[in-house]
Amino acid sequence: MASEQYRAVVSGREAVLLERVRVAMTTWERFRGLMLRRSLPGGEGLLFPDCRSVHTCFMRFPLDLVYLGGDNEVVKIVEGKRPWRLSGCRRAHSVLEMAAGRCGEVGLRVGDRLFFEGTGGDCE
């Protein structure tokens, strides 16, 4: 996983979507993603910049997928994507993966904008 870590906040509502978001930057980080992990805590996620589609092959648990436009606006939400599936969105510029159910818990909606804050600066 990338060493950069951020907090994902829903702009305008100041609701925290995720306490810890890592950014998959290297080829290996992007390839490995969350594969073969046994679980993912509810407050953690993985951001794939410059990405329009993902797969859940070799996953052991379902995920919520949030597709973000260039301005970090939520353009598509896929809740509870089961292992061994594909998902994509042509309008997306990045994809945020998290444990299934997290989007519903926070009430995330298409049109919301995410703000990424952390010690490494804003993640745009």
C-alpha positions in Angstrom: 0.0 0.0 0.0 1.1 3.6 -0.6 2.6 5.5 2.3 0.3 8.5 1.7 -2.8 8.4 3.8 -5.8 10.7 3.8 -9.1 11.2 5.5 -12.2 11.3 3.2 -14.8 13.9 4.1 -18.1 14.6 2.4 -17.9 18.3 1.5 -20.7 20.5 2.7 -21.9 18.0 5.3 -18.5 17.5 6.9 -19.4 13.8 7.3 -16.4 11.5 7.5 -16.7 8.8 4.9 -13.3 7.1 5.8 -10.7 7.8 8.5 -7.9 6.2 6.5 -7.6 6.2 2.7 -4.4 4.9 1.1 -3.6 5.8 -2.5 -2.5 3.1 -4.9 0.2 4.8 -6.9 2.7 2.1 -8.0 2.0 -0.6 -10.5 2.3 -3.2 -7.7 -0.1 -1.3 -5.4 -2.6 -1.0 -8.2 -2.3 -4.6 -9.2 -2.6 -6.0 -5.7 -5.3 -3.6 -4.4 -7.3 -5.4 -1.7 -6.9 -8.9 -3.2 -6.4 -11.7 -0.7 -7.1 -9.6 2.4 -9.4 -11.3 4.9 -11.3 -8.1 5.6 -11.3 -4.3 5.5 -12.2 -2.2 8.6 -15.1 0.1 8.1 -13.1 3.2 8.3 -10.5 2.3 5.7 -10.4 2.5 2.0 -8.1 2.4 -1.1 -8.1 5.1 -3.8 -7.2 4.3 -7.4 -6.3 7.6 -9.2 -6.7 7.7 -13.0 -9.0 4.7 -13.0 -12.4 4.0 -14.5 -12.9 0.3 -13.7 -12.1 -2.3 -11.2 -12.5 -6.0 -10.6 -13.1 -7.9 -7.4 -11.3 -11.1 -8.4 -9.5 -12.9 -5.6 -11.5 -10.8 -3.1 -12.9 -12.4 0.1 -15.6 -9.8 0.9 -17.9 -7.4 -0.8 -17.0 -3.8 -1.4 -18.7 -0.4 -1.9 -17.2 1.4 -4.9 -17.3 5.1 -5.3 -16.5 6.5 -8.7 -15.2 10.1 -8.7 -15.1 12.7 -11.4 -12.1 15.0 -11.9 -13.3 17.4 -9.2 -13.9 14.5 -6.7 -17.6 14.7 -7.3 -19.3 11.3 -6.8 -20.5 10.2 -10.3 -21.5 6.6 -9.4 -21.9 4.4 -6.4 -21.9 0.6 -6.4 -22.8 -0.9 -3.1 -22.0 -4.4 -2.0 -20.1 -5.5 -5.1 -19.4 -9.2 -4.5 -16.1 -11.0 -5.3 -15.4 -12.1 -8.9 -17.2 -9.2 -10.5 -16.3 -6.2 -12.8 -17.5 -2.7 -12.5 -16.8 0.6 -14.3 -17.8 4.1 -15.1 -16.7 6.0 -18.2 -17.1 9.4 -16.5 -14.8 8.5 -13.6 -11.3 9.8 -13.0 -10.7 7.6 -9.9 -12.3 4.8 -7.8 -12.5 4.6 -4.1 -12.9 1.1 -2.6 -14.2 0.5 0.9 -16.0 -2.1 3.0 -19.6 -2.9 1.9 -22.2 -0.8 3.8 -20.1 2.2 4.4 -21.8 4.4 1.8 -25.2 3.7 3.2 -24.0 4.3 6.8 -22.8 7.8 5.8 -25.7 8.5 3.4 -23.3 9.2 0.4 -25.1 10.2 -2.8 -24.3 10.8 -6.4 -23.5 14.5 -6.7 -21.7 14.7 -3.3 -18.1 15.9 -3.4 -15.3 14.3 -1.4 -12.5 16.2 0.2 -9.3 14.3 1.0 -7.3 15.8 3.9 -4.1 14.5 5.4 -0.5 15.2 6.3 0.5 14.9 2.6 -1.8 17.7 1.5 -5.0 17.5 -0.5 -5.4 14.5 -2.8 -6.9 15.7 -6.0 
